[in-house]
Amino acid sequence: MFNFLVKNLIEVTISFRCMEIDRSEERIREIHSDLVDVYGEQEKYDDRDGVRQLLITILSQNVADTNTARAAENLFKDFHDYQEIENTSIDELADSINLAGLPETKAKRIQRTLKALREETGEYSVDFLGEMSDEDAQAWLEEIKGIGPKTASVLLNFHFDANVMPVDTHVERLAKRFRLIPFSTSNGSAHELLNEAVPHEIKNSFHMLLIEHGKNNCTARNPTCENTKLNKHCTRYQLVENGDLKPEEYPPEELK
């Protein structure tokens, strides 16, 4: 019995050692290639109107895509232009975007954003951000209360093709399960680490593909890891689905 326990402990220890953090370019490109095989090439979306894209990204914070789309449709139907959105009452704006959740909070964020853009340029435009370095543009956006690294990097990457990596909850969850970053990594640090590691030309595609996998297979609860070739990259699949750990024991201390 003792020898059996020791053998199991050794096997688990070895499996943990095989799961060390590895965000080398070679490994990231391999994961990206497998994602493309499963989900196909992703078509980059750019609204062309950067202000509209920024407001929609604010609406999308912590809410499902369908609710974001419906809230955005209401917003641009209820108000004729950005000046009207900025100057309307918080109650009216919140009522318009109610489907996005946290309507009063997001209404204030939207109006603060429009005010900041207007005061910076005299108009409602984000074009000036394209003339800045990626770092300065990101810092300018994050000075606006309610705009964090994800919202800022979505606008910069999708609208300006900036060399920044948007990291939402799906991307962060998968990056941790795939051992690109430690489980203890904060969202802010996740942006920094992945931004540095992921090559510029695949940042947008990698971001969208990880979201697809996070929605379709690698969900927060009850992931269907066995359905795709990506399970070879996933520590949860290797440790839980293969019986080394119970679901509630994942992630183990050794991976944090």
N, C-alpha and C positions, 0 to 999 in steps of 0.2 A: 504493500500500500504506500509506504514511504517513497519507494523508488518510483512508483507511478506518479505521485504528486510532484516529485522533483523533476521528472521528465516533462510533465505538463508545464511546470514553471519555466523550465529552460526553453521549451517551444514557444511559450508566450513571450518570454524575454527576447528571444531571437526575432519574433514577428514584430515586436516593438522597435527593435534596432533597425529593422528593414523599413520602418516608417518614419525615419528622420526627415526633418524639413528639407525639401528640395525644390527650390523655385529657379533652377537653372533654365537658361533659354531653351536648351535641348528638351527638357522635360515639359516645359510650357508649350512648346511647339508640338510635341507629341500629343498632349492632352487636347490641344486645339484641333489637331488633325482628326483625332477620334471623335470629337464633338461635331466636326463638319461631316464626317462619315455618317453619323447618326441623325443629325438634324438638317444637314445641307448648308450651303452657303447662305449667309444672312444679308439681306438687302439693307443698306444703311438708310436710316430715315433722317431727313432734315426738313423742317417745316419751312425753311427759307426766311420766315419772319422769326428772327431770334427772340424777340420779346415775347411773342406768342408761345414759342417753345419753352422759354423760361417759366412763364406763368403756368403752363400745363405741367411742367416738371414739379413745380410747387404743389399743384393740386394732387399729383401722384404720390406724394409722400405718405407712406403707411396706408395705402389703400389699393384695392384691386384695379386692374386696368379698365374693366368695364365701367366702374364707377367714375374713374378719372375721365374717360371719354364722354360720359353723359354729363358730368359736371362742367367740362370744358365746353361742350355744345351749348349748355344753358348760359354759361358766362358770356360767350361771344354772340349769343342771340339776344340776351337781355340788355347788353350795353353796346353802344354804337362804336366807341373807340376807347383807347387807353386813358384818355383824359377823364372820360365819364367814369371808368372803373376806379380811377384814383380818387375822384371827388365824391363818389356816392357814399352813402352812410355805410358803416360796418354791418348794420343789420340787413340792409338791402343786398349787399354783396354776399354776406354769409348765407342768406336765403337762396341766392342764385346758385351757389356752389355747394349747397348742403349735402349733395350726394357724395362728395369727396371726403366727408368726415372732417371733424375738427373745423367746422366752417368759420367760426369767429377767428380762430388762430390763423387759419390760412388766408382769410380776408385781410387781416392785418399784415401778413407777410407779403401778400400781393401788392397792397397799397404802399408799403415801405419800399418794395422793389421798384415800383413805377416812379415813386418820388425820387429815389436815388438816381435812377437813369435820367430823369428829367433835369435834376439839378446838376448832373455831371455834364450833360451835352446840350441842354436846352430843348431836347426832344425825347421821344420814347424810342431809343435805339440802343442796340448792343454792339454796333459796328466798331466802336472805339476799343472794345476788348480785343478785337483781332489785331490791333496794332501794338498790343502789349506782349511781353513775354508770357508764357503759359503760367508761370509762377505768380507774376504780378496780377494777371487777369483773375486767377483763382483767388488770390488774396483780396482783391477788390470786391468780388462777389460775396465772399465769406464775411466781409465787414457788415453786410446787411443781416440784421437779426432774423433768423429763421432759414437762412441759406447756409447749408453745411457743405462738406466736401463732395457728397454725392450729387446734390442739385447743381452745384457749380460745375463739376466735371462733366455731367451729362450735357449741359449747354456747350461747354468748350469743346468737348470731343465731337459731338454730333454736328454742331453748327460750324465750328472752325477747324475741325480735324486736328485739334490740339493734342499734344502728346501727354494726355492725362487719362487715367483709368477710372471710370465710374464703378463704385463698389456699393451695390445695394445689399439687402439681406440675403438674397439668393447667392450672389457672388461671394459674399463673405462666408456663408455656410459651406459652400462647396470648396472654397479655397482652404478652409480649415480641414474638412474631411479628406481633401486630396493632399494634405500636408504641404501646401504652399506657404502657409503661415501657421503659427501656433494657435491653439484654441484660446489662449489668454489674450490674443491681440485685440486691441480696441478697434473701432471702425476707422478712426482717424489714422491709426498706424497701419491698418490694412490698406488704406488708400496709398500711403507712402510706400509700403513694401511692394505692392503689386504694380504700382505706377513705375517703380524702378525696374522691376523684373520683366514685365510683359513688353515685348517689342512694339514700337509705335504702330507698325503697319497692321498688327492684328488686335490692337487694344479694343477697337469698337466691336469687331467680330467676336472676340473672346468674351467680352462683356455680355453681348446678346445671347451667345450660345450657352454660357453658364446659366443665364436666366431661364432659357428654354429647358435645360436639364433640371434646374431647380424646381421648375413648375411641373414638369412632366414625370420625372422619376425621382430625383434626389430631394424629395420634400422634407420638411422639418420633422414630420412624424410619418411613420410607416412608409419609408422610401421603397421603391421597387427596383432595387439595385441590380437584381438578376436580369433585368430586361435589356440591358445594353452592354456593349464592350467596355464602357467606362468604369465598370465595377473593379477593374484591375488597378485603378488609380485610387480607389476609395477605401479608407481605413475602416469605415463603419461596416462595409460589406465584408472585408477580410476578417474583422474581429467578431462581428455580431452574427452575420449570416452563416459564417463557418463554425459558430458555436463556442468561440473562445470567451465571449462575454454575453451577458443578457442585455437587451436593449437599454434598460435603465442604468446599466453600468458604463454606458458609453457617453462621452469619451472618458477613458481611464485617466488617472492622475499622470501616468507616464506620457500622455499626449498633450497635456495642458501647457 
